[in-house]
Every structure is written in structure tokens, then in C-alpha cells.
Amino acid sequence: MNKEAKLLREKDSRVQCLACARGCTLSEGQIGFCGVRGVFNGKLYLLNYGVINALHMDPIEKKPLVHFYPGSKVLSMGTTGCSWACAFCQNYDLSQRRKVEGTYISPEEIIKIAKKYEADGLAYTYNEPSIFAEFAHDVGVLAHKAGLFNVFVSNGYFTDEGVEYFSEFLDGITVDFKGNANKEFLRKYAMVPDPEPIFNALKELKEKNVHIEITDLVVPKVGDNIDDARKLSRWIAENLGEDTPIHFLRFHPDYKLLWLPETPVKTLEEHYKVAKEEGLKYVYLGNVPGHPYENTYCPKCGKVVIKRYGFDILEYNLDNDNRCKFCGYKLPIVGKFKNEPLEKRFFPLWL
């Protein structure tokens, strides 16, 4: 379904899309890099408004968001297309598809589905949500009215106009860096000219009081430079604050990078150490179920306050005010723990 876009700027006889920092400037009949935003009859349209390709109930920890309503479940949705072209994307069948197809679901119906399955919030994920900004906005506004929160799983490659638009409904975001935000890595393996817009967007999102967590996909051999990890960690501590969680994710070979191995756990542990040295209090390793660095540790007494295995929470040693039960230290966690079995938070909804 086509819908006239909101994020744009008229530029001479053309239209510049402002959904992402790529800023495609389009003439009549042209479609942007993402494959879902194009100019027809002199106007910019979102071509896949409400056309959903993936709908799933997920634990919030899958996003990953571990300091935001722990134990909650989110109705997750995705479309086709992306503002990046990651050669290692695990959702490439959706993100790199440049054909609009799927099942139309209206914003009102999305909310009905979320309420039916007792979701706590909505997650815009699987492909880059900023490219279907207008649909996410319409769903998000209704979600707030229904008492649901909204989170993005995103590359954070936003414009200033995009941040302003998203802040009208966005409560939390996981921003996924790749290869420690190395500029040459992003150019070669994701077709991203420069990561600078991500850093600008993060500072603006913080000013808008959006909850932020950072992930960094550590790609062995080509995107695992420890000096880059140190630089990224230092920037986060100085600009977003030492309480900002960062997750170093293990790479699994996929799509066009099948020739690479999985990230050695030792490499991830080195990244963990560097982030800690740069002052970040909450550092996690992802895609390594059972590793001690999946857990949340109290910065004051050092004890495990949230014990995890993958997406599951095994122990929760915080009180209702998110204070450590051992020493009383208050952790920067949004919302109260919802103690529900993983099997009730993790299932597909077939379209």
C-alpha cells in the first residue's frame, strides 16, 4: 500500500528523502536505495506502508534490550528493504529484497494483535525501521494510546528530521554498530559512506530521553580491531554516559560472508575488557549462551543481579525499585521485571 511520505525535502525539481542519512535525491519515477520509497506524480511515497513480511512475539532480551522492561514480550514486525547493504546480514531475505511484497496489516490491526497476545510493547525490527518511518509512526502513536511501548532495532543512520519524527513515539532503541564502527569496514561491507550520522543521531536521541542500548557486531579478521572498539567505547562513555549498555555480538557466517569463521570468544572477551577500561559499567557479550558476561553485575558489590541464559532470565536479584538486593545500589533499568516463562514470550504469528 502506498502512502505519501512525511520525511522529505523539496530540492529543485526533485525530492530528497530524509528517512535516513543517505538522503536519496529522487526524480520522477525513481526509487531510493532502500527500495521502498519513491517519487511518483511529484510526491514521495512510502511504497510498503503496512506491508508486513515478518510478525513474531519476542522476548525483549532478543533485541537485545536488557535494561528496558526486563522479562517483557514485544510484538516484532518487519518489512522489506534497508538503508544499508550488509554483506553479512542474517535477515538478508527481507532487508536486501528490493521488491515490495507481504501482507497488509493496518496500524489498528497491529494494535489488536498486540493486545490479543498480551504484548507489553511493539518492536520495529528484522529490517531497518527508519525506512518505513510513516507506518512505524502511525502504529507507535496508537501503541502509546493503548498503553504499549515502542522500540527500534536500528542502524541509527538517521537525519535530524528523522530523530524528531521518531521521538514522537519512540521509547527505546538498540543501535547496531558493525565492525566497531570502522569507516572503511562500513564502506566495504555495508555500503555506508560514513558512520558520523549515527553518532549525531545518538546524541539527539539521548536529549529526547529515548532509552539507548548499543550493539557492536564483531566480525573476525575484517571488523574486530581492538583500537576501534576502544575508540567506540570511549565515545559512548563520554557522550551517552557510563551507564549505557553495550553488547558485543558474536558473528555467524551468513549471506555473502560465508567464508569467515565465527568470532572467537576470546576476541569478544578482549572487547569486553576494553569497554570496561573505558568506564562503561554494563558490558555484555551476545550470541554466546551461558557465558558469564551475559549477566548483569552490580557495579557496587559485584554480585550477579540478573542471571541470563540467552534470552531467558534465570534469576532477578533486584527489588521493585531496581535496587540490588545485596547492597541496595540502584541500577539504571527502565520498568519492572515481568516474570514470565520464555516459551510464552517467543513464538511466530503466521501471516
For each residue, the residues with C-beta under 8 A, 3 or more apart:
1: 48 49 50 51 104
2: 40 45 46 47 49
3: 45 46 49 134 135
4: 43 44 45 46
5: 8 17 19 37 43 44 45 46 133 134
6: 133 134 137 165
7: 17 18 19 133 134 159 161 162 165
8: 5 15 16 17 18 44
9: 15 16 18 161
10: 14 15 16
11: 14 15 16 25
12:
13: 27
14: 10 11 25 26 27 39
15: 8 9 10 11 25 26 39 42 43 44
16: 8 9 10 11 23 24 25 26
17: 5 7 8 20 22 23 24 25 26 32 37 44
18: 7 8 9 23 159 161 162
19: 5 7 34 37 83 130 131 133 159 162
20: 17 23 34 83 128 130 131 157 158 159 162
21: 83 157 158 159 197 198 201
22: 17 32 33 34 83 157 193
23: 16 17 18 20 159
24: 16 17 32 33 34 37
25: 11 14 15 16 17
26: 14 15 16 17 30 31 32 38 39 44
27: 13 14 30 39
28: 39 40 41 42
29: 38 39 40
30: 26 27 38 39
31: 26 35 36 37 38 47
32: 17 22 24 26 35 36 37 38
33: 22 24 83
34: 19 20 22 24 37 81 82 83 128 131
35: 31 32 80 81 97 98 99 100
36: 31 32 46 47 48 79 80 81 100 131 132
37: 5 17 19 24 31 32 34 44 45 46 47 131
38: 26 29 30 31 32 44 45 47
39: 14 15 26 27 28 29 30 42 43 44 45
40: 2 28 29 43 45
41: 28
42: 15 28 39
43: 4 5 15 39 40
44: 4 5 8 15 17 26 37 38 39
45: 2 3 4 5 37 38 39 40
46: 2 3 4 5 36 37 49 132 133 134 135
47: 2 31 36 37 38 100
48: 1 36 51 79 80 81 100 102 132 135
49: 1 2 3 46 132 134 135
50: 1 104 105 106 107 135
51: 1 48 79 80 100 101 102 103 104
52: 55 77 78 79 102 103 104 105 351
53: 78 79 80 94 101 102 103 126 351
54: 76 77 78 94 126
55: 52 75 76 77 105 113 348 349 350 351
56: 75 76 347 348 349
57: 73 74 75 76 117 119 345 346 347 348 349
58: 62 63 73 74 76 123 125 345 346
59: 62 71 72 73 74 311 312 342 345 346
60: 63 65 66 68 69 70 71 72 73 74 120 121 123 151
61: 64 65 66 70 308 310 311 312 313
62: 58 59 311 346
63: 58 60 74 123 125 151 153 174 213
64: 61 174 213 215 247 284 286
65: 60 61 68 69 151 172 174 211 213
66: 60 61 70 213 245 247 284 296 306 308
67: 70 211 213 245 282 296 331 332 333 334
68: 60 65 151 171 172 211 213 333 334 335
69: 60 65 72 120 121 149 334 335 336 338
70: 60 61 66 67 306 313 316 333 335 337 338
71: 59 60 313 316 337 338 339 340 345
72: 59 60 69 120 121 335 338 345
73: 57 58 59 60 118 119 120 338 340 344 345 346
74: 57 58 59 60 63 119 120 121 122 123 151
75: 55 56 57 110 113 114 117 119 121 122 123 349
76: 54 55 56 57 58 122 123 124 125 126
77: 52 54 55 110 122 123 124 125 126
78: 52 53 54 91 94 124 125 126 127 129
79: 36 48 51 52 53 94 102 127 131 132 135
80: 35 36 48 51 53 94 95 97 98 99 100 101 102 127
81: 34 35 36 48 95 97 98 100 127 128 131 132
82: 34 85 86 89 95 96 127 128 131
83: 19 20 21 22 33 34 128 130 131 155 157
84: 95 128 155 157 190 191 192
85: 82 96 190 191
86: 82 89 92 95 178 189 190 255
87: 189 190 255 256 257
88: 178 189 217 219 251 253 254 255 256 257 260
89: 82 86 92 95 96 254 255
90: 252 254 255
91: 78 94 95 126 127
92: 86 89 95 96 254 255
93: 96 97
94: 53 54 78 79 80 91 97 126 127
95: 80 81 82 84 86 89 91 92 126 127 128
96: 82 85 89 92 93 255
97: 35 80 81 93 94 101
98: 35 80 81
99: 35 80
100: 35 36 47 48 51 80 81
101: 51 53 80 97
102: 48 51 52 53 79 80 351
103: 51 52 53 351
104: 1 50 51 52
105: 50 52 55 109 110 113 351
106: 50 109 110
107: 50 110 111 135 138 139 142
108: 111 112 142
109: 105 106 112 113
110: 75 77 105 106 107 113 114 122 139 142
111: 107 108 114 115 139 142 143 146 148
112: 108 109 115 116
113: 55 75 105 109 110 116 117 349
114: 75 110 111 117 119 121 122 143 146 148
115: 111 112 118 119 146
116: 112 113
117: 57 75 113 114 349
118: 73 115
119: 57 73 74 75 114 115 122 148
120: 60 69 72 73 74 148 149 338
121: 60 69 72 74 75 114 143 148 149 150 151 171
122: 74 75 76 77 110 114 119 139 140 143 148 149 150 151
123: 58 60 63 74 75 76 77 150 151 152 153
124: 76 77 78 129 132 136 139 140 150 151 152 153 154
125: 58 63 76 77 78 129 152 153
126: 53 54 76 77 78 91 94 95 153
127: 78 79 80 81 82 91 94 95 131
128: 20 34 81 82 83 84 95 131 154 155 157
129: 78 124 125 132 133 136 152 153 154
130: 19 20 83 133 152 154 155 157 158 162 166
131: 19 20 34 36 37 79 81 82 83 127 128
132: 36 46 48 49 79 81 124 129 135 136
133: 5 6 7 19 46 129 130 136 137 162 165 166
134: 3 5 6 7 46 49 137 138
135: 3 46 48 49 50 79 107 132 138 139
136: 124 129 132 133 139 140 150 152 166 169
137: 6 133 134 140 141 165 166 168 169
138: 107 134 135 141 142
139: 107 110 111 122 124 135 136 142 143 150
140: 122 124 136 137 143 144 150 168 169 170
141: 137 138 144 145 168 169
142: 107 108 110 111 138 139 145 146
143: 111 114 121 122 139 140 146 148 149 150 169
144: 140 141 147 148 149 150 169
145: 141 142
146: 111 114 115 142 143
147: 144
148: 111 114 119 120 121 122 143 144
149: 69 120 121 122 143 144 171 172
150: 121 122 123 124 136 139 140 143 144 169 170 171 172
151: 60 63 65 68 74 121 122 123 124 170 171 172 173 174
152: 123 124 125 129 130 136 166 170 172 173 174
153: 63 123 124 125 126 129 173 174 176
154: 124 128 129 130 157 158 173 174 175 176
155: 83 84 128 130 175 176 178 192 198
156: 173 175 176 197 198 201 202 205
157: 20 21 22 83 84 128 130 154 192 197 198 201
158: 20 21 130 154 162 163 166 197 198 201 204
159: 7 18 19 20 21 23 162 163 197
160: 163 164 200 204
161: 7 9 18 164 165
162: 7 18 19 20 130 133 158 159 165 166 201
163: 158 159 160 166 167 201 204 205 208
164: 160 161 167 168
165: 6 7 133 137 161 162 168
166: 130 133 136 137 152 158 162 163 169 170 210
167: 163 164 170 205 208 210
168: 137 140 141 164 165
169: 136 137 140 141 143 144 150 166
170: 140 150 151 152 166 167 173 205 208 210
171: 68 121 149 150 151 210 211
172: 65 68 149 150 151 152 210 211 212 213 334
173: 151 152 153 154 156 170 205 210 211 212 213
174: 63 64 65 151 152 153 154 213 214 215
175: 154 155 156 198 201 202 212 213 214 215
176: 153 154 155 156 215 216 217
177: 180 181 195 198 214 215 216 217 232
178: 86 88 155 181 185 186 189 190 216 217 219 223
179: 182 185 186 189 216 217 218 219 222 223 224 228
180: 177 185 216 218 223 224 225 228 229 231 232
181: 177 178 186 195 198 216 228 231 232
182: 179 185 186 223 225 228
183: 186 187 194 195
184: 187 188
185: 178 179 180 182 188 189 190 219 222 223
186: 178 179 181 182 183 189 190 192 194 195
187: 183 184 190 191 192 193
188: 184 185 222
189: 86 87 88 178 179 185 186 219 222 223 257
190: 84 85 86 87 178 185 186 187
191: 84 85 187
192: 84 155 157 186 187 195
193: 22 187
194: 183 186 197
195: 177 181 183 186 192 198 199
196: 199 200
197: 21 156 157 158 159 194 200 201
198: 21 155 156 157 158 175 177 181 195 201 202
199: 195 196 202 203 235 239
200: 160 196 197 203 204
201: 21 156 157 158 162 163 175 197 198 204 205
202: 156 175 198 199 205 206 212 239 240
203: 199 200 206 207 239 240
204: 158 160 163 200 201 207 208
205: 156 163 167 170 173 201 202 208 210 212
206: 202 203 209 210 212 239 240 241
207: 203 204
208: 163 167 170 204 205
209: 206
210: 166 167 170 171 172 173 205 206
211: 65 67 68 171 172 173 334
212: 172 173 175 202 205 206 240 244
213: 63 64 65 66 67 68 172 173 174 175 244 245 246 247
214: 174 175 177 236 240 244 245 246 247
215: 64 174 175 176 177 246 247 248 249 286
216: 176 177 178 179 180 181 229 232 246 247 248 249 271
217: 88 176 177 178 179 223 249 251
218: 179 180 223 224 229 248 249 250 251 263 267 268 271
219: 88 178 179 185 189 222 223 224 251 257 260 263
220: 223 224 251 260 261 262 263 264 267
221: 224 260 261
222: 179 185 188 189 219 260
223: 178 179 180 182 185 189 217 218 219 220 251
224: 179 180 218 219 220 221 229 263 267 271
225: 180 182 228 229
226: 229 230 270 271 274
227: 230 231
228: 179 180 181 182 225 231 232
229: 180 216 218 224 225 226 232 233 248 270 271 274 275
230: 226 227 233 234 274 277 278
231: 180 181 227 228 234 235
232: 177 180 181 216 228 229 235 236
233: 229 230 236 237 246 274 275 277 278 279 280
234: 230 231 237 238 278 279
235: 199 231 232 238 239
236: 214 232 233 239 240 244 246 278 280
237: 233 234 240 241 242 244 278 279 280
238: 234 235
239: 199 202 203 206 235 236
240: 202 203 206 212 214 236 237 244
241: 206 237 244
242: 237 279 280 281
243: 281 282 332
244: 212 213 214 236 237 240 241 280 282
245: 66 67 213 214 282 283 284
246: 213 214 215 216 233 236 275 280 282 283 284
247: 64 66 213 214 215 216 284 285 286
248: 215 216 218 229 268 271 272 275 283 284 285 286
249: 215 216 217 218 285 286 287
250: 218 262 263 265 268 285 286 287 288
251: 88 217 218 219 220 223 260 262 263
252: 90 262 287
253: 88 257 258 259 260 261 262
254: 88 89 90 92 257 258
255: 86 87 88 89 90 92 96 258
256: 87 88
257: 87 88 189 219 253 254 260
258: 253 254 255
259: 253
260: 88 219 220 221 222 251 253 257
261: 220 221 253 264
262: 220 250 251 252 253
263: 218 219 220 224 250 251 267 268
264: 220 261 267 268
265: 250 268 269 285 288 291
266: 269 270
267: 218 220 224 263 264 270 271
268: 218 248 250 263 264 265 271 272 285 288 293
269: 265 266 272 273 285 293
270: 226 229 266 267 273 274
271: 216 218 224 226 229 248 267 268 274 275
272: 248 268 269 275 276 283 285 293
273: 269 270 276 277
274: 226 229 230 233 270 271 277 278
275: 229 233 246 248 271 272 278 280 283
276: 272 273 279 280 283
277: 230 233 273 274
278: 230 233 234 236 237 274 275
279: 233 234 237 242 276
280: 233 236 237 242 244 246 275 276 283
281: 242 243 299
282: 67 243 244 245 246 296 299
283: 245 246 248 272 275 276 280 293
284: 64 66 245 246 247 248 293 294 296
285: 247 248 249 250 265 268 269 272 288 291 293 294
286: 64 215 247 248 249 250 294
287: 249 250 252
288: 250 265 268 285 291 293 294
289: 294 309 310
290: 294 309 310
291: 265 285 288 294
292: 295
293: 268 269 272 283 284 285 288
294: 284 285 286 288 289 290 291 308 309 310
295: 292 304 306 307 308
296: 66 67 282 284 304 305 306 308 331
297: 302 303 304 305
298: 301 302 303 304 305 324 326 327 329 331
299: 281 282 302 329 331
300: 324 327 329
301: 298 324 326 327 329
302: 297 298 299
303: 297 298 317 324 326 327
304: 295 296 297 298 307 315 317
305: 296 297 298 316 317 318 324 325 326 331
306: 66 70 295 296 313 315 316 317 318
307: 295 304 313 314 315 316 317
308: 61 66 294 295 296 311 312 313 314
309: 289 290 294 312 314
310: 61 289 290 294
311: 59 61 62 308 342 345 346
312: 59 61 308 309 342
313: 61 70 71 306 307 308 316 337 339
314: 307 308 309
315: 304 306 307
316: 70 71 305 306 307 313 337 339
317: 303 304 305 306 307 324 325 326
318: 305 306 322 323 324 325 331 333 337
319: 322 323 325
320: 336
321: 330
322: 318 319 330 331 332 333 336
323: 318 319 328 329 330 331
324: 298 300 301 303 305 317 318 327 328 329 330 331
325: 305 317 318 319
326: 298 301 303 305 317
327: 298 300 301 303 324
328: 323 324
329: 298 299 300 301 323 324
330: 321 322 323 324
331: 67 296 298 299 305 318 322 323 324
332: 67 243 322
333: 67 68 70 318 322
334: 67 68 69 172 211
335: 68 69 70 72
336: 69 320 322
337: 70 71 313 316 318
338: 69 70 71 72 73 120
339: 71 313 316
340: 71 73 344 345
341: 344 345
342: 59 311 312 345 346
343: 346 347
344: 73 340 341
345: 57 58 59 71 72 73 311 340 341 342
346: 57 58 59 62 73 311 342 343
347: 56 57 343
348: 55 56 57
349: 55 56 57 75 113 117
350: 55
351: 52 53 55 102 103 105
